[in-house]
Amino acid sequence: MSDTGEFAVGLCSVTFRQLDPATVVDCAAAAGIESLEWGGDVHVPEGDVRAARVAATLSADAGLNVASYGSYLFLDEHLERRLGAVLDTTCALGAPALRVWAPPVGDARSDHEWAPLVDAARRTVDAAAGVGVSVYVEFHGGTATAVATDVVRLLADVEGLFTGWQVPYWSPQSRSAELTDLASFGDRLLHVDVYVWTDDGERLELGTAEEAWSERLRAAAGVTGVARSAGLVPAALLEFIPDDDPSALEAEVAALRRSLDR
């Protein structure tokens, strides 16, 4: 845990999709990472319980906490077919939390479209709770949770659901608007994805934006109370390292710690 005691210093394993799980763990441990979100696309595929157990063992042996399972489970018409395998994988990984996605939508969402999403989210939260797992929804462009107002609406409709947050590169806004959005989550935030992109998508070192991230993380820490009371450990998860370069991770961790400690 960082000196602030607010967020664990974390890493999304998808940051290094090109590396095998053992190498991801080695790089993370060497750089001072405390917590890992294992991704469901390459390192711990949905339904691959063996891979999940291997990742869990590797993490534990290196002294790393598993923050969550970063699944690609969508809250849509395919939920029932996939949910059991996703939860089995989450449990084999020993992850206390599961990331899910709202379905892709346009700019508007009618009540007719919203009701199935709420139903799917409730069923997922209930099923996960039955095996001791919490659920958080991805905050991401092109989905039904691409803007904070829709996230807040879903959180209000689904008891026990959490959200993640990242800088909304798909719809850039002012810092004050970002902080307002974070405050609106009302103690239902879990993890934050941390990275620096320019407006044209170039990745920069985190050290170029420490003050900005310090302000964001202070605001984010203020809306993690429910997660903490549930025994979860919110993490600031590094993602999109410049050039996907493992040798850059140590400097990114140092910059993240400085942002947390400002």
For each residue, the residues with C-beta under 8 A, 3 or more apart:
1: 5 7 8 9 34 233
2: 5 6 7 8 9 236 257 260 261
3: 257 260 261
4: 7 221 260 261
5: 1 2
6: 2 217 218 221 224 234 260
7: 1 2 4 10 192 217 220 221 234 235 236 260
8: 1 2 34 35 65 67 233 234 235 236
9: 1 2 32 33 34 35 235 236 238 253 256 257 260
10: 7 33 34 35 36 37 67 191 235 236 237 238
11: 15 24 28 33 35 36 37 237 238 239 249
12: 15 36 37 39 70 193 237 238 239
13: 16 17 21 24 36 37 38 39 42 43 44 55 70
14: 17 39 41 42 43 70 239
15: 11 12 238 239 240 241 244
16: 13 19 23 24 27 241 244 246
17: 13 14 39 41 42 43 244
18: 244
19: 16 23 24 27 246
20: 23 24 43
21: 13 24 25 38 43 44 51 54 55 58
22: 25 26 58
23: 16 19 20 26 27 246
24: 11 13 16 19 20 21 27 28 36 43
25: 21 22 28 29 36 58 59 62 64
26: 22 23 29 30 62
27: 16 19 23 24 30 31 246 249
28: 11 24 25 31 33 36 62 64 249
29: 25 26 32 33 62 63 64
30: 26 27 250
31: 27 28 249 250 252 253
32: 9 29 250 253 254 257
33: 9 10 11 28 29 36 64 238 249 253
34: 1 8 9 10 64 65 235
35: 8 9 10 11 64 65 66 67 233 235 237
36: 10 11 12 13 24 25 28 33 59 64 65 66 67
37: 10 11 12 13 66 67 68 69 70 99 191 235 237
38: 13 21 43 44 52 55 59 66 68 69 70 93 95
39: 12 13 14 17 42 43 44 70
40: 44 45 46 69 70 71 72 73 86 89
41: 14 17 45 72
42: 13 14 17 39 45
43: 13 14 17 20 21 24 38 39 51 55
44: 13 21 38 39 40 48 51 52 55 69 89 93
45: 40 41 42 48 51 89
46: 40 71 72 73 82 85 86 89
47: 85 86 88 89
48: 44 45 51 52 89
49: 52 53 88 89 92
50: 53 54 92
51: 21 43 44 45 48 54 55
52: 38 44 48 49 55 56 69 89 90 92 93
53: 49 50 56 57 92 93
54: 21 50 51 57 58
55: 13 21 38 43 44 51 52 58 59 66 93
56: 52 53 59 60 66 92 93 94
57: 53 54 60 61
58: 21 22 25 54 55 61 62
59: 25 36 38 55 56 62 64 65 66
60: 56 57 63 64 94
61: 57 58
62: 25 26 28 29 58 59
63: 29 60
64: 25 28 29 33 34 35 36 59 60
65: 8 34 35 36 59 233
66: 35 36 37 38 55 56 59 69 93 94 95 96
67: 8 10 35 36 37 95 96 97 191 233 235 237
68: 37 38 95 96 97 98 99 136 190 191 235
69: 37 38 40 44 52 66 86 89 90 93 95 97 98 99
70: 12 13 14 37 38 39 40 99
71: 40 46 86 89 90 98 99 100
72: 40 41 46 101
73: 40 46 79 82 83 86 98 100 101 124
74: 78 79 100 101 102 103
75: 79 100 101 102 103 117 120 121 124 137
76: 79 103 116 120
77: 116
78: 74 81 82
79: 73 74 75 76 82 83 120 123 124
80: 83
81: 78
82: 46 73 78 79 85 86
83: 73 79 80 86 87 123 124 127
84: 87 88
85: 46 47 82 88 89
86: 40 46 47 69 71 73 82 83 89 90 98
87: 83 84 90 91 98 127 128 131 133
88: 47 49 84 85 91 92
89: 40 44 45 46 47 48 49 52 69 71 85 86 92 93
90: 52 69 71 86 87 93 95 98 128 131 133
91: 87 88 94 95 131 132 133
92: 49 50 52 53 56 88 89
93: 38 44 52 53 55 56 66 69 89 90
94: 56 60 66 91
95: 38 66 67 68 69 90 91 98 133
96: 66 67 68 132 133 134 231 232 233
97: 67 68 69 133 134 135 136 162 190 191 232
98: 68 69 71 73 86 87 90 95 128 133 134 135 136
99: 37 68 69 70 71 135 136 137 138 164 191
100: 71 73 74 75 121 124 135 136 137 138
101: 72 73 74 75 137 138 140 143
102: 74 75 105 117 121 137 138 143 144 145 154
103: 74 75 76 117 143 144
104: 142 143 144
105: 102 108 109 113 142 143 144
106: 109
107:
108: 105
109: 105 106 113 114 144 150
110: 113 114
111: 114 115
112: 115
113: 105 109 110 116 117
114: 109 110 111 117 118 144 153
115: 111 112 118 119
116: 76 77 113 119 120
117: 75 102 103 113 114 120 121 144 154
118: 114 115 121 122 154 157 158
119: 115 116 122 123
120: 75 76 79 116 117 123 124
121: 75 100 102 117 118 124 125 135 137 154 157 158 161
122: 118 119 125 126 158 159
123: 79 83 119 120 126 127
124: 73 75 79 83 100 120 121 127 128 135
125: 121 122 128 129 135 158 159 160 161
126: 122 123 129 130
127: 83 87 123 124 130 131
128: 87 90 98 124 125 131 133 134 135
129: 125 126 132 133 134 160
130: 126 127
131: 87 90 91 127 128
132: 91 96 129
133: 87 90 91 95 96 97 98 128 129
134: 96 97 98 128 129 160 162 190 227 230 232
135: 97 98 99 100 121 124 125 128 160 161 162
136: 68 97 98 99 100 161 162 163 164 190 191
137: 75 99 100 101 102 121 145 151 154 161 162 163 164
138: 99 100 101 102 143 145 164
139: 145 146 148 151 163 164 165 166 168
140: 101 143 145 146 166 170
141: 146 168 169 170 171
142: 104 105 146 170
143: 101 102 103 104 105 138 140 146
144: 102 103 104 105 109 114 117 150 154
145: 102 137 138 139 140 150 151 154 163
146: 139 140 141 142 143 150 168 170 171
147: 150 151 168 171
148: 139 151 152 180 181 182 184 185
149: 152 153 184
150: 109 144 145 146 147 153 154
151: 137 139 145 147 148 154 155 163 184 185
152: 148 149 155 156 184 185 186
153: 114 149 150 156 157
154: 102 117 118 121 137 144 145 150 151 157 158 161 163
155: 151 152 158 161 162 163 185 186 188
156: 152 153
157: 118 121 153 154
158: 118 121 122 125 154 155 161
159: 122 125
160: 125 129 134 135
161: 121 125 135 136 137 154 155 158 188
162: 97 134 135 136 137 155 188 189 190 226 227 232
163: 136 137 139 145 151 154 155 185 188 189 190
164: 99 136 137 138 139 189 190 191 192 193
165: 139 181 182 185 189 191 192 193 220
166: 139 140 169 192 193 194 195 239
167: 178 195 197 216
168: 139 141 146 147 171 172 173 178
169: 141 166 172 197 201
170: 140 141 142 146
171: 141 146 147 168
172: 168 169 199
173: 168 177 178 181
174: 177 178
175: 178 179 212 215 216
176: 179 180
177: 173 174 180 181
178: 167 168 173 174 175 181 182 216 219
179: 175 176 182 183 215 216 219
180: 148 176 177 183 184
181: 148 165 173 177 178 184 185
182: 148 165 178 179 185 189 216 219 220 222 223
183: 179 180 186 219 222 223
184: 148 149 151 152 180 181
185: 148 151 152 155 163 165 181 182 188 189 223
186: 152 155 183 223
187: 223 224 225 226 227
188: 155 161 162 163 185 223 226 227
189: 162 163 164 165 182 185 192 220 223 224 227 234
190: 68 97 134 136 162 163 164 224 227 232 234
191: 10 37 67 68 97 99 136 164 165 234 235 236 237
192: 7 164 165 166 189 216 217 220 234 235 236 237
193: 12 164 165 166 237 239
194: 166 206 213 217 236 237 238 239 256
195: 166 167 203 206 238 239 240 241
196: 203 204 205 206 208 209 213
197: 167 169 201 202 203 204 240
198: 201 202 204
199: 172
200:
201: 169 197 198
202: 197 198
203: 195 196 197 240 241 242 243
204: 196 197 198 208 209 242
205: 196 208 242 248 251 252 255
206: 194 195 196 209 210 213 238 251 252 255 256 259
207: 210 251 252 254 255 258
208: 196 204 205
209: 196 204 206 212 213
210: 206 207 213 214 255 258 259 262
211: 214 215 259 262
212: 175 209 215 216
213: 194 196 206 209 210 216 217 256 259
214: 210 211 217 218 258 259 260 262
215: 175 179 211 212 218 219
216: 167 175 178 179 182 192 212 213 219 220
217: 6 7 192 194 213 214 220 221 236 259 260
218: 6 214 215 221 222
219: 178 179 182 183 215 216 222 223
220: 7 165 182 189 192 216 217 223 224 234
221: 4 6 7 217 218 224 234
222: 182 183 218 219 225
223: 182 183 185 186 187 188 189 219 220
224: 6 187 189 190 220 221 227 228 234
225: 187 222 228 229
226: 162 187 188 229 230
227: 134 162 187 188 189 190 224 230 232 234
228: 224 225 231 232 233 234
229: 225 226
230: 134 226 227
231: 96 228
232: 96 97 134 162 190 227 228
233: 1 8 35 65 67 96 228
234: 6 7 8 189 190 191 192 220 221 224 227 228
235: 7 8 9 10 34 35 37 67 68 191 192
236: 2 7 8 9 10 191 192 194 217 256 260
237: 10 11 12 35 37 67 191 192 193 194
238: 9 10 11 12 15 33 194 195 206 241 249 252 253 256
239: 11 12 14 15 166 193 194 195
240: 15 195 197 203
241: 15 16 195 203 238 244 245 246 248 249 252
242: 203 204 205 245 248
243: 203 248
244: 15 16 17 18 241
245: 241 242 248 249
246: 16 19 23 27 241 249
247: 250
248: 205 241 242 243 245 251 252
249: 11 27 28 31 33 238 241 245 246 252 253
250: 30 31 32 247 253 254
251: 205 206 207 248 254 255
252: 31 205 206 207 238 241 248 249 255 256
253: 9 31 32 33 238 249 250 256 257
254: 32 207 250 251 257 258
255: 205 206 207 210 251 252 258 259
256: 9 194 206 213 236 238 252 253 259 260
257: 2 3 9 32 253 254 260 261
258: 207 210 214 254 255 261 262
259: 206 210 211 213 214 217 255 256 262
260: 2 3 4 6 7 9 214 217 236 256 257
261: 2 3 4 257 258
262: 210 211 214 258 259
